C-alpha cells in the first residue's frame, strides 16, 4: 500500500483540506494516510475527523495515526509538512513583543523580518531532523513543504537536507481571483505568468485574448486607492514599481521599508496596515477551536469538497501522468537569471510522472529583482546563521532586513537579537 505521510497533522483544519482532497481523488484511493504530530490530542482529533470524511465519502484510503515519527515516514511515497515550532505561546508572542519594545512593529512576522528570522532559527533544526529520517526510511519520497518561512525552509531541505522538496503556498492560485474580484473584472479566459520569490512573486503578464490587461488593472487600482480598502499596500507597490505582488498587503507591509515607520505614523491609517495582525488571528483561532472541533471531530457525517490547495493535484498528476501546472518553490537552478543561484524561487512548474519540473523564467524586471534581492539577503544570512551556529550571522540577517534596518540602529538590532535569543531559551539551544 502506498503511503502519504502528514507531519504536523494536529493542524486539523489544514489536514482536512489537504488530506480530505486526497481522500476524494480517484488516483489516490487505497493510499494510507499516515498522521504524525507531537500533540497527541490534536493528532487524535485529526484522525477522527479524517475517518468522518472517509465514512461519508466512501474513500478507500486508510487513516492511521502514529506516535513514532520515523514509523509514520517509513516507506512513504509523499510527505506533507505543516508544522509550527514553538506555537503562538510562547514563541510568536516573543517574536512580536520584544521587537515592540525597540519600536519595531510587525503585522505577520512569519517570512522575513525579525519574526521570520527567529521562526526560521527554531524550525530549521527540526526540519533537518525530518530530513535525516526521510533519507533513512523513505529516501525516494517527494517532500511537500507548507511550513513558513517557505523560502528558507524549502532551501534548507534541498541544499542541506538532501531531500527532494517543493514548497507550496496558495498565494499564487489566489492572486488573479482576488485581484479581479476586488477590481470588478471578469477573470474567465485570463492568462497569467507569475514568478519571483515566495510571498513576493510578481504578476509579470496578465492577458485575455492577447490583450494586455495591466493598463485597465492599474486604472481601476488608482481609483480604488482614493478610498480605504484591504489591499492598499499591494496596489501602491504596483503603481510605484509596475507589477502586482502575489501575497497580501498585510504581509508585504513588513517586507519593504516604506510602510511601517515611526516617523510617518500616518502611513498606518493611510494604507490600512493591521499591526499585530497575526497574534490577533492566533487568539481568534484558539478561541474558536472548541466550536470548530465539534463541527469537525464529532460530526460523523462530515463532508468535504476539494480545495484549491496544490497537494492533491500534484500527487494526482504524478500518479496519472496527466500534467498539472503549479506555482512551486524550488532552488534557482538558472530559472530566474537575475536572482542569486543560492536562492529559493517561486516559478511555474509542470507536474507529471517525472515529478515537479520547474520552468525557465529569465530576467525579472530589474526593479522587481532588486526588491526580491533585499529579502533574499536576509534569507541567505539566516541559513548561514542556522548552519554555522554563528550568532553574528543572526545580526547580519537582521541588519540586512529592509524593515528592521529602516527603523533601528545597528546597536539596537544587536541588542534586540540578543534579547530574543535569551527569551527563546530552549527553543534555540544552539545559540545559548
N, C-alpha and C positions, 0 to 999 in steps of 0.2 A: 504494500500500500504506500503510495506517495504521501509526503508529509509537508504541510505548511506550518512553520513554527512562528508564533507571535510572541515576541518578548515585550513585556510591558502590557500584558493582556488585561491588567486591572484598570486600564483606561476603557471602561465598559462601553461608553458611547462610541468611541472611535473603533473599538473592536467590533461593535455592531455594524458600523459602516463597512469596514474593510472585510471582515470575515463573513458578515451577512451577505455581502456582494459575492464572495467566493462560493458560499453555500448555494446561491441561486444561479451560478454559472454552469451550464451543462458540461463544459470541458473539464471542470474541476470536481465533478461528482466522484465519490469514492475516496477522496483525499482525507487523510487525518489532519484535523486542525489541532495542533499541539499548543497549549497555552502555558505561559510561564509569567509569574510576577512574584516579587518579594512580599507583597501584601496578600496574605492568604485569604482574607475575607473578600477583597476585591476580585481576586482570582476566582474564587468560588462563585461570586456574583456573575462574572462574565461567562463562566462555564454554564451556569443555569440559564442565563439569557440566551446564549447560542443554542442550547438544547431546546428552548422555547421556539426559536426560529426554525430549527430542524424539524420539530414536531409539526408546526403549522405549514411549512413549505414542502415537506416530503423529501428534503435533501437526503442524499445517501452519504454525505460527509459524516465522519465521526468526530466527536469533540472529546478531547482528553486534556485535563489539567495536570501539570507536573510540578512537583516540589523540588526537583533537581534540574537545574538549567541545562546541564550537559546532556541529560537524557531527553529533555524536550527537544534539543537540537539534533540528537543523533539521527543520521540518515535523512535529514530534511533536504528537500529539493529547493525550497524557498524559505527565506527567513525575513520576517517583517518586524521592524524595530520601532517602538513608540514609547520609549522610557522618558522619565524626567528625574534626574538625580537631585535629591535634596528637597524637592517639592516646594510648595508655597511657603510652608512654615517648617524650617526656618529660612531656607536659602533665598527664595525670592524676596522675602521681607528684607533680608540683609542686603541683597543686591540693590534695593531701592532706598532703604533708609540711611545707610552710611553715605552714599553719594549725595543724598539730600542735605546732609549736614554740611557738605562742602559747597552747597549751592548748585549742585549738578542735578537737574531734573530729567526724568525719563518717562516714556509712555509704555513701552512693551518690554524692552531690555532682554530680548531672547536671541538676538542675532549678532550685532556688533555692539559698540558702546561698552561702557564699563560692566553693565549687566551681562551682556553677551560674552565678554571675555571670561568672567568668572563662572558662568554657566558652562562654558567650554572646558575650563580647567578642572571642574569637578566631574564632568561627563567623559572626557577623553580616556582616563584610566579604566573606567567601567567598559567603555566600548572596546578597548584593546583586550580586556578580559574576554568579551564576547568573541572577538576575532580569534583568540587563541583556541577557544572551544570549537569554533566553526572549522578552523584548519584541522583540528583533530578528528571531529566526528561527522562533519558534513562538508568536506573541502570543496566540493563542486557546487555548493548552494549559491543561488543569487540572493544577495542581501539587499532588501528594500528598506532604506532609512527614511523614516518620517520625523525623526527627532531633531529639534533645533538645539544649537545653531547648525543649520543644514549644511552650509558650505564647508565649514571646518570639519565637522564630524564625518561627512562623506569623504573629504580629502584624506583624513587620518586613516579611515578604514581601507581605502585603496592604497595609500602611499606607505603606511606603516603596519596596517593590519593584515595585508596580504589576502584580502577578501574582496571578491568581485561585488562591487557596491554601486547602486544608483540611488541618488537622493530624490525624494518626491515631495512636491509642495503643490497644493491646489490653487496657488495664486495665478498660475499660468492659465488653467482652464477657466478660471473665474474672471479673467481680465476683460475679454471682449463682452461677455454678457453683462457684467456690472457696469462697464463704461457706457455701453449702448443703451441700456435701460435707463441710466441716470440722465443721459442726454436726449432721450426720446427718439432714438434711431432704431431702425429695423436691422437686426443682425443676421437675418437669413441670407445665405449666399455669400457671406463675408469671408475673405481670405486674409489671413494674418501671418506675420512672421515675428517671432519673439525670441530674443537671446540677450544674454548678459550674465549676471550672477544672481543667485537666489535672493529673493526679496528686492532685487534691483535689476531685474531683466527689463528690456526695452521693447515696446511695441514698435518694431522697426518699419514694418509695412502693414497697411490695412487698406484693402481694396475690395471693390464689388464690381463685377463685370468689367474689370480692367481699369476702373476709375479709382483714383486716389481719394480716400475718404478723410484724410487728415485735415484739409482746409475746412471742411464743414465741422469736423470734431472740434477744432480749435475755435472756430467762430462761436459754436454753442457753449464751449467751455468758458470763453471770455465773458459771455453773457451770464453764465452761472456764477462766476466769481464776483458779480455785483451784489450778491446776497449770500448769507451764510448757508453752508451745506457741509456734508460729512467727508468730502473728498478734496478739500481746498488745497492741501499741500501738493498732491499729485498734479492737479490742474496747474498750479503755479509753476511747478518744475517743468511741465510740458510746455507751458507758454514761454518760459525763460530758456529752456535747453532744447526744445523742439520735439521731444518724444515722451510718450506716456509710459509710466512705470507699472509693473505688474502688481506689486504689493501695496497694501492700504496706506492711506495718508497718516494714520497714527503710527505705523511702523516707520515710514520714510521721514517723518518729522525729526526723528533722532538719528538718522543715518547721515545727515548733512549738517553743516554748521550754520544754517540760515534761519532756523525757525524757533528754537527754544533758546532764548538769550536773555540773561538777567538784565542787560542794558536796554533791551527792547521788549518789555513785558507786554506791550500792546499786541505783539505778534501772536500771543497765545489765543486771545479773543479773535483777532482778525482772521486767523487761519483755523480756528476751532480745534485747537490741539488738546487732546484729552490726557493731560498729565496723570501719571499713576493709573493708567487705564488697565494694565494687566493685573495688578493686585485687586482692583475692583472686580474684574472678571473672575478671579480665583475665589474671592469671598462669595460672590453671587453663585458660582457653580457649587461650592461647598454647601451653601445654604439650600440649594435646590436638589441636592443629591438624594435625599430620602424620598422625595416625591418621584424623582426620576427612577430611583431604584424600584419603587413599587410598580411603575409603568413598564420597566424593562425586565426585571429579575423575577417578579412574581406574576407576570402576565403569561400564562401558558399558551395563549392564543396570539402571541406577539407576531406581527407581520413585518416584513422588510422589503423595500423596493431598492433596486440597485442605485447606488450613489454615484457621484462624479469622481470619487477617488480612483486614482490610476491603478492601484494594485491588482485588482481582479482582471482588468483589461490587459495588463502586462502578462499575467500568468496565462490568460486565455490565448493571447497571441503566440506565446511560446509553445503552449500545448497543441494548438491547432495549426500553427504556421500561417495563420491569416494575419497579415501585417496590421499594426496599430501604431499611430503616431502619438508621442507624448512630448512634454517638456521635461527633460531629465537633468539632474545634476551629476556631472561626470568630470573627470580630470581633463584639463585643457591640452589635449594632445594635438596642438596646432589647429584647434577648431575655431577659436576667436584669436585672430593673429595679432591684435594689438592689446591683448591682456597677457599676463605672465603665464608661462607654461606650468608653473608650480601651483597655479590656482585651480579651484573647482569652479566650473562654469555651468550655466543653465542654458541648454540649447535644444532644438528639436531633435528627437531621436526616433528611429524606426525600430519597432519591436517585432520579431518573428522567431522562428525556432532557433535561430542562431544567437538570440539574446537581444540585448539593448545596444543598438547601433547608432552612435551619435552622428550628426551631420555637420558638414563644414559650413561655417558662417562667414569667415573672412574678417575684415576690419569692421568694428563698430564705428559709428560716427565719433569723431575724436573727442567731443565733449562728453559723450556717454561713456566711452572707455576711461576717460580721466576720472569721472565720478566713481566708476566701478573700482578703479585702482586705489582710491582713497580708502575704500572698505577692505579691499584685498590686502593692503598693507597691514592692517590690524589683524586680519585673519591669519596671515602667514607668521606674524610675530607671536601670535597666541599659540600656534602649533609649535613654534620654536621653543617657547616657554614650557609647554607641556612635555615635549620630548627631551629637552636638555635638563629640565628641572632647575633652570637658572632664573632666579627671581627678577633679575634685571630685564629679562625679556618680557615679563609682565608689564613692567614700567614702560618699555618701548612700545608694546601693543597699545597701552592706554594713551601714551603721548602722541601716537600716530592716529588715534581715533578722531575723526573730524569734529564731532560734537564736544567731546571731552577737552580736546586741545583748544577749542574756541572759547571755552568757559573758564578753565583753570590754569594756574601756573604749573610749571614742571614740578616745583617743590610740593605743591598741594596734590598733584597727581600721584607722586610717590607716596606721600603720607596717606592718601586715601586708599591706595592699593595695599599698603602695609596693614591698615586698619581692617580692610576687607579680608585679607589673608588670615589675620588673627581671629576675626569674628567667625569665619567659616570653619576654623579649627580642624576637626577630624574629617571634614569634607575635602580638605586639601592637605593630606598628611605629607605629601611630597615636598611642600614648601614650608614645613614647620622649622 
